[in-house]
Each structure stands twice: as structure tokens, then as C-alpha cells.
């Protein structure tokens, strides 16, 4: 029987150990590459989410600004009716003209705040409260106006104060949006 020389066994053992070490090294390298890929993907996902958040907040800032401008124009027009400088029909003509050029989407404002701006909700609610106050005063004046009492002076002071309040709260909401955008 032919016996295999010890040198051959030693060579085979060396090849086997070398192959095992090579496989182990390849496995470690693959594992390291996979971990690096996961880290890069996680970082890219965070960067994409941050960019999306900033984009939505910038859009919200623009929408709130357009909404505030629209409300200011509407409320200024009503104030002019209260002062006797416009009739309600003239106010409606201005309002309808402005409404035909939508510069904001109120539903989009609410959606962005609901999804991306939990911390903006309080400032937004304060704008809505101020708007409700203005609407209440305007409704009282309109009832009086339609009843023949077209002198709105008794409503004007409270109305102008409420208008100032909504402008201030709108500014605070925009400031909160800007702050959140900078820190996103």
C-alpha cells in the first residue's frame, strides 16, 4: 500500500486552513460591508425624511402667509363697510374677486399641521380662535346691517382689535413654522 507522504498531508492541511481563513475573512468583509450599507441607508433615509419635513414646512409657511393675506384683505374690506366707506355689495364683489384666485388651500394647511406639525397645533388653534372671534363680530354687524342699521361704528373698535389679534397670532404661527424648519 502506498502511504501518503507527511509533506502532502501538511500541504493539504495548510490549504484547508488557508481556505477556511480566506472564507472567514470574506465573511467578515461581507458582514462589515453589509453593516456599512445599513448605516448609509439609515442615514440616507433620515436625510430624505428631514428634506421632506423641511419641504412641507416651507410649503406650510407659504400657505399660511397666503391665508393670512387673504384674511387681512377680507377683514379690511368688512372694516370699510363698518366705516361706511363700502357697501356690503361692494365688499362681496371684492371678496368674490379674491376668492376666484385661490392662493392657499386651507385643507392642505390643516393636513400638513396634522401630519408634520404636532408642535404647531397650539399656535394654529389660536389663529382659528381669533378668526372665530372676528367672524362672530362680523356676523353680528351683518345682522344689524341687513336689518337696516348700516352704521357699524359700534362694532369697529372690537373688530379692529380682533383683526390685530389674528394678525399677531398668524405672525406667531409663521414664526413657529420658521423655527421648526430651521431646526429640522
C-alpha positions in Angstrom: 0.0 0.0 0.0 1.2 3.4 -0.8 1.4 5.7 2.0 0.9 9.4 1.5 3.9 11.3 2.5 3.7 13.6 5.5 4.5 16.6 3.4 1.4 16.1 1.3 -0.8 15.9 4.4 0.9 19.0 5.7 0.3 20.8 2.4 -3.4 19.7 2.3 -3.8 20.9 5.9 -2.2 24.2 5.0 -4.6 24.6 2.0 -7.6 23.7 4.2 -6.6 26.2 6.9 -5.8 28.8 4.3 -9.2 28.2 2.6 -11.0 28.4 6.0 -9.2 31.6 6.9 -10.0 33.0 3.4 -13.7 32.1 3.8 -13.8 33.6 7.3 -12.1 36.8 6.0 -14.6 37.0 3.2 -17.5 36.5 5.6 -16.1 39.2 7.9 -15.6 41.6 5.0 -19.2 40.9 3.7 -20.6 41.4 7.2 -18.7 44.7 7.6 -19.9 45.9 4.1 -23.5 45.0 5.0 -23.3 47.0 8.2 -21.8 50.0 6.4 -24.6 49.7 3.8 -27.2 49.6 6.5 -25.7 52.7 8.2 -25.6 54.6 4.9 -29.2 53.6 4.0 -30.4 54.7 7.5 -28.5 58.0 7.1 -30.0 58.5 3.6 -33.5 57.7 4.9 -33.1 60.2 7.8 -31.8 62.8 5.3 -34.7 62.2 3.0 -37.2 62.4 5.9 -35.6 65.7 7.0 -35.7 67.1 3.5 -39.4 66.1 3.2 -40.2 67.7 6.5 -38.4 70.9 5.5 -40.2 71.0 2.2 -43.6 70.5 3.8 -42.9 73.2 6.5 -41.7 75.6 3.8 -44.9 74.9 1.9 -46.9 75.4 5.1 -45.2 78.7 5.7 -46.2 79.9 2.2 -49.7 78.7 2.6 -50.2 80.3 6.0 -48.8 83.6 4.6 -51.3 83.5 1.7 -54.1 82.6 4.0 -53.2 85.5 6.4 -53.0 87.9 3.4 -56.4 86.8 2.2 -58.0 87.1 5.6 -56.4 90.6 6.1 -57.9 91.7 2.8 -61.3 90.3 3.7 -61.4 91.8 7.1 -60.1 95.1 5.9 -63.0 95.2 3.4 -65.5 94.4 6.2 -64.0 97.2 8.3 -64.5 99.6 5.5 -68.2 98.5 5.4 -68.4 99.2 9.1 -66.9 102.7 8.5 -69.4 103.4 5.7 -66.7 103.5 3.0 -68.1 100.5 1.2 -71.4 98.8 0.9 -71.8 95.1 1.7 -72.3 94.5 -2.1 -69.0 96.2 -2.8 -67.4 94.1 -0.1 -68.8 90.9 -1.7 -67.6 92.0 -5.1 -64.1 92.3 -3.7 -64.4 89.0 -1.8 -65.6 87.1 -4.8 -62.9 88.5 -6.9 -60.2 87.4 -4.4 -61.8 84.0 -3.9 -61.6 83.3 -7.7 -57.8 83.4 -7.3 -57.1 80.7 -4.7 -53.7 81.5 -3.2 -53.9 78.9 -0.5 -55.5 75.6 0.2 -57.0 75.5 3.7 -57.3 71.7 3.8 -53.6 71.4 2.9 -52.7 73.8 5.8 -54.6 71.5 8.2 -53.2 68.3 6.7 -49.6 69.5 6.9 -50.1 70.7 10.5 -51.8 67.4 11.5 -49.1 65.2 9.9 -45.9 67.2 10.3 -46.6 69.8 13.0 -48.0 68.5 16.2 -45.9 71.2 18.0 -47.6 73.8 15.8 -51.1 72.8 16.7 -51.5 75.2 19.6 -50.3 78.2 17.6 -52.7 77.2 14.8 -55.6 76.8 17.2 -55.0 80.3 18.5 -55.3 81.6 14.9 -58.6 79.7 14.5 -59.9 81.1 17.8 -59.0 84.7 16.7 -60.7 84.0 13.3 -63.8 82.8 15.1 -63.9 86.0 17.1 -63.7 88.1 14.0 -66.4 86.0 12.3 -68.7 86.4 15.3 -68.3 90.2 15.3 -68.8 90.3 11.5 -71.9 88.2 11.8 -73.4 90.5 14.4 -72.7 93.5 12.3 -74.1 91.8 9.2 -77.4 91.0 11.0 -77.6 94.7 12.1 -76.7 95.8 8.5 -79.3 93.6 6.9 -81.8 94.9 9.5 -81.2 98.4 8.2 -78.7 99.6 10.8 -75.8 100.3 8.5 -73.7 102.3 11.0 -71.0 99.9 12.0 -69.1 102.2 14.3 -70.2 100.4 17.5 -68.6 97.2 16.1 -65.5 98.8 14.7 -63.3 99.1 17.8 -63.8 95.5 18.9 -63.4 94.3 15.2 -60.1 96.1 14.7 -58.8 94.7 18.0 -59.8 91.2 16.9 -58.2 91.9 13.5 -54.9 92.9 15.2 -55.1 89.8 17.3 -55.5 87.5 14.3 -52.6 89.2 12.6 -50.4 88.8 15.7 -51.4 85.1 16.1 -50.8 84.5 12.4 -47.3 86.0 12.7 -46.6 83.8 15.8 -47.7 80.7 13.8 -45.4 81.7 10.9 -42.5 82.3 13.4 -43.1 78.8 14.9 -43.1 77.2 11.4 -39.9 79.1 10.5 -38.2 78.0 13.8 -39.2 74.4 13.2 -38.0 74.5 9.6 -34.6 75.8 10.7 -34.2 73.1 13.4 -35.5 70.2 11.2 
